[in-house]
Amino acid sequence: MSGAPLPIVCMAFGEPHPMTDIYIERLHGMLKRHCKRPFELHCYTDVDRPLPAGVIRQDCSGWTELDRPGMRRTTRKIGLFNPAYVPFEEFLYLDLSLVIRRDMEELLSFCFGHPADLVIVPNWHYDGFNSSVMRIRRGGLKQIYDSFVAGETYKQKVLGDQDFVHGVVTAHGLRDRVALFPVHVIVSFKKTVRLGRQNPAEGRQRIANATIVKFHGEPKMHEAFGLWYRLTKVRLKELVRGHWSPVIPIDELRRQWTGEIAH
């Protein structure tokens, strides 16, 4: 990969929607501010959609073998493990629903310097993976794709890609080929908000140490950064517990996402 731009991949599914377009544009903007390495953002999408200048469209409309009744549309992420679908020798995958809040070099050095075929986020709720950020090495874990296409099933708390990936890795004895990001690098917004109510110092520190804050489930960023949510769901609950200074810097996260923050 030396000398070539770093391949970074995101995915967008379904008919074009103004909010999805905003999320793609803002991910690209955060990468331009916080990824100091030359990079290219590739958006894998199943429909033709308007993309910001500099974002490369990749077609995943033909990945229909990854559609399974009852499974989330994001299950198509499993196609990222098929070397016939993604040509990069290794690449970084990012969900759209996250905020990059500082220089990415710590994250990039860790995952691209690690010998594992997959570097992934540990699940915040139970023993498993969260697939919001992954460094994938081409072909190294094609077993994940092959297992899905072969019809394998596993017990899943969430019917989507990440519990399936964990199921394959566990069942096929592939754990030594998977590494986990350090827990401080990528944190859950919801978990940190709840932590901050009980332990404000630790909540503040968790955000301060994080490179990426992931918004999983509800709310997503455009909801969490609205004035009503910030006041009623976060700030009011902090005040009730006697935390006079804000614990979770929602305004800073909002400005990172929108690009309003000073470079």
SVG drawing of the C-alpha trace seen along z (x, -y; Angstrom):
<svg xmlns="http://www.w3.org/2000/svg" viewBox="-38 -28 44 52">
<polyline fill="none" stroke="black" stroke-width="0.4" points="0.0,0.0 3.1,-2.2 2.8,-5.3 -0.9,-4.7 -3.8,-6.5 -5.2,-4.7 -8.5,-3.0 -11.3,-3.9 -14.7,-2.3 -18.3,-3.2 -21.6,-1.8 -25.0,-3.3 -28.1,-1.3 -31.6,-2.1 -33.0,-5.0 -31.1,-8.3 -32.2,-10.4 -31.0,-13.9 -30.0,-12.8 -27.9,-9.9 -26.2,-12.3 -25.4,-14.6 -23.9,-11.7 -21.6,-10.7 -20.5,-14.3 -19.8,-14.8 -17.8,-11.6 -15.7,-12.7 -15.2,-16.1 -14.1,-14.6 -11.7,-12.4 -10.2,-15.4 -9.7,-17.1 -8.4,-14.2 -6.8,-11.7 -3.3,-13.1 -2.4,-10.3 -3.4,-10.6 -6.7,-8.6 -9.6,-7.8 -13.1,-7.3 -15.0,-4.6 -18.8,-4.4 -20.3,-1.0 -24.0,-1.5 -26.7,0.5 -28.3,-2.5 -27.0,-5.5 -26.8,-8.3 -25.2,-11.8 -21.8,-11.7 -19.5,-14.6 -16.7,-15.4 -13.8,-13.1 -15.9,-10.2 -15.7,-7.2 -18.9,-5.2 -18.6,-1.4 -21.6,0.7 -22.8,3.4 -26.3,3.8 -25.3,7.3 -24.5,8.6 -28.0,10.1 -26.7,13.5 -26.3,11.6 -30.0,10.7 -31.6,13.1 -35.1,12.8 -35.2,11.1 -31.6,9.9 -30.8,6.2 -29.8,4.6 -26.4,3.8 -25.7,7.6 -24.3,6.8 -21.2,5.7 -20.3,9.4 -19.4,8.8 -16.4,6.8 -14.8,10.1 -15.1,11.4 -11.9,10.5 -13.8,10.6 -15.8,7.6 -13.2,5.4 -9.9,5.0 -7.8,3.4 -5.1,5.5 -6.2,3.9 -8.6,1.1 -10.4,-0.7 -14.2,-0.4 -16.2,-3.1 -19.9,-3.4 -21.6,-6.6 -23.1,-7.1 -20.0,-8.1 -18.0,-11.2 -14.3,-11.4 -13.2,-13.9 -9.4,-14.0 -6.3,-13.0 -6.7,-9.4 -3.0,-8.4 -3.3,-6.4 -6.1,-4.3 -4.5,-3.9 -1.1,-3.0 -2.6,-0.3 -4.9,1.4 -2.6,1.2 0.4,2.2 -1.3,5.3 -0.7,8.7 -4.4,9.9 -6.6,10.3 -9.3,8.3 -9.2,5.6 -12.7,4.8 -14.4,3.1 -15.4,5.1 -19.1,5.1 -20.2,2.7 -23.1,4.9 -22.0,8.5 -19.2,10.8 -19.0,10.1 -18.0,7.6 -19.3,4.2 -18.6,3.7 -18.7,-0.1 -15.0,-0.3 -13.0,2.5 -9.6,2.9 -10.0,5.8 -7.2,7.6 -8.2,8.9 -9.1,12.6 -7.8,13.3 -11.2,14.1 -13.2,15.1 -14.6,17.9 -17.0,15.3 -18.5,14.6 -18.4,18.3 -20.2,19.4 -23.0,16.9 -23.5,18.0 -23.4,21.6 -26.4,20.9 -24.7,21.2 -26.7,19.7 -25.7,18.7 -27.5,17.5 -27.6,13.7 -28.8,11.0 -28.9,8.6 -29.9,10.1 -27.1,8.5 -23.5,8.8 -21.6,8.3 -23.1,11.2 -22.7,13.4 -19.0,12.5 -18.5,13.3 -20.3,16.6 -18.1,17.7 -14.9,16.6 -15.9,18.6 -17.2,21.7 -14.4,22.0 -11.5,21.3 -10.4,18.1 -10.1,16.0 -6.3,15.8 -6.7,14.0 -8.8,11.2 -7.7,8.3 -9.7,5.8 -9.2,2.0 -8.2,0.6 -11.3,-0.2 -10.5,-3.9 -10.1,-4.6 -13.7,-4.0 -16.4,-4.6 -20.2,-4.4 -22.1,-7.7 -25.0,-6.1 -22.8,-4.1 -20.7,-7.2 -23.7,-9.4 -25.0,-6.9 -21.5,-6.5 -21.2,-10.3 -24.3,-10.5 -22.8,-8.2 -19.2,-9.2 -18.7,-12.5 -14.9,-12.5 -14.7,-9.2 -17.4,-10.2 -15.4,-13.3 -12.1,-11.4 -13.6,-8.7 -14.7,-11.3 -11.4,-13.1 -9.4,-9.9 -11.6,-8.8 -10.7,-9.1 -14.2,-8.0 -17.6,-8.3 -20.1,-5.8 -23.8,-6.5 -25.5,-3.1 -29.2,-2.5 -31.0,-5.7 -30.3,-8.6 -28.2,-9.2 -26.2,-12.4 -28.8,-14.7 -31.1,-13.8 -28.6,-13.9 -27.3,-17.3 -30.7,-18.9 -31.4,-21.5 -34.3,-19.6 -32.4,-16.3 -29.3,-18.0 -31.4,-19.8 -33.9,-17.2 -32.1,-13.9 -28.6,-14.9 -28.2,-18.2 -31.3,-18.1 -30.4,-14.6 -26.9,-15.8 -28.3,-18.8 -30.7,-16.6 -27.6,-14.6 -25.9,-17.8 -23.4,-18.0 -23.4,-21.8 -20.8,-21.7 -21.6,-19.7 -20.2,-16.1 -20.6,-15.1 -19.4,-17.8 -22.2,-17.4 -21.6,-20.8 -18.0,-19.9 -19.1,-16.6 -21.7,-18.5 -19.1,-21.0 -16.7,-18.1 -19.5,-16.5 -20.6,-19.6 -17.1,-21.0 -17.7,-24.1 -14.9,-23.4 -11.6,-25.3 -8.9,-23.3"/>
</svg>
